[in-house]
Amino acid sequence: MFAFFRKRRAAAELDALISEMKVNLENNYKSLAHEARKKLGQRTEELYAAGMISASEYEKYSSIFTEYTEMLKDYHH
């Protein structure tokens, strides 16, 4: 039962990073958007390795990370 809540908290953490990245993009905070994207990639890997997110969630967050990596590749100062 508690594992469910820990896993839900892990997904909520990743969702918060995605929201942070989107807000930074909307406000044209380029370096902060890049930092949030980097954190998203790192935390996705860490949480998956720790068993805190499922394989399907890992695929979902990895594809979002890849999508934003492609979008932000030419997005700098």
C-alpha positions as CSV (number, residue, x, y, z in Angstrom):
1,M,0.0,0.0,0.0
2,F,2.7,2.4,0.9
3,A,4.6,1.5,-2.2
4,F,1.7,2.9,-4.3
5,F,2.0,6.3,-2.6
6,R,5.8,6.4,-3.0
7,K,5.4,5.6,-6.7
8,R,2.7,8.2,-7.1
9,R,4.9,10.7,-5.4
10,A,7.7,9.9,-7.8
11,A,5.5,10.5,-10.8
12,A,4.3,13.7,-9.2
13,E,7.9,14.9,-8.9
14,L,8.5,14.3,-12.6
15,D,5.2,16.0,-13.5
16,A,6.3,19.0,-11.4
17,L,9.6,19.2,-13.3
18,I,7.7,19.1,-16.6
19,S,5.5,21.9,-15.4
20,E,8.5,23.9,-14.3
21,M,10.1,23.5,-17.7
22,K,6.9,24.6,-19.5
23,V,6.6,27.7,-17.3
24,N,10.2,28.6,-17.9
25,L,9.7,28.2,-21.6
26,E,6.6,30.4,-21.6
27,N,8.4,33.1,-19.7
28,N,11.5,32.8,-21.9
29,Y,13.8,31.7,-19.1
30,K,16.1,29.7,-21.3
31,S,18.7,28.6,-18.8
32,L,16.1,27.6,-16.3
33,A,14.2,25.6,-18.9
34,H,17.4,23.7,-19.8
35,E,18.1,23.0,-16.1
36,A,14.6,21.6,-15.6
37,R,15.0,19.5,-18.7
38,K,18.3,18.1,-17.4
39,K,16.7,17.4,-13.9
40,L,13.9,15.6,-15.6
41,G,16.2,13.3,-17.5
42,Q,18.3,12.6,-14.4
43,R,15.4,12.0,-12.1
44,T,13.6,9.8,-14.6
45,E,16.7,7.5,-14.7
46,E,17.2,7.6,-10.9
47,L,13.6,6.8,-10.1
48,Y,13.4,4.0,-12.7
49,A,16.6,2.4,-11.4
50,A,15.2,2.6,-7.9
51,G,12.0,0.9,-9.0
52,M,9.9,4.0,-8.1
53,I,8.3,4.3,-11.6
54,S,7.1,1.5,-13.8
55,A,8.4,0.7,-17.3
56,S,5.5,2.4,-18.9
57,E,6.0,5.5,-16.9
58,Y,9.7,5.4,-17.7
59,E,8.9,5.3,-21.4
60,K,6.4,8.2,-21.0
61,Y,8.8,10.5,-19.2
62,S,11.8,9.4,-21.4
63,S,9.8,10.4,-24.5
64,I,8.9,13.7,-23.0
65,F,12.5,14.3,-22.1
66,T,13.5,13.4,-25.7
67,E,10.8,15.7,-27.2
68,Y,12.0,18.7,-25.1
69,T,15.6,17.9,-25.8
70,E,14.9,18.2,-29.5
71,M,12.8,21.3,-29.0
72,L,15.5,23.0,-26.9
73,K,18.6,22.1,-28.9
74,D,18.7,25.5,-30.6
75,Y,17.1,27.4,-27.7
76,H,19.9,29.3,-26.0
77,H,21.0,32.8,-25.3
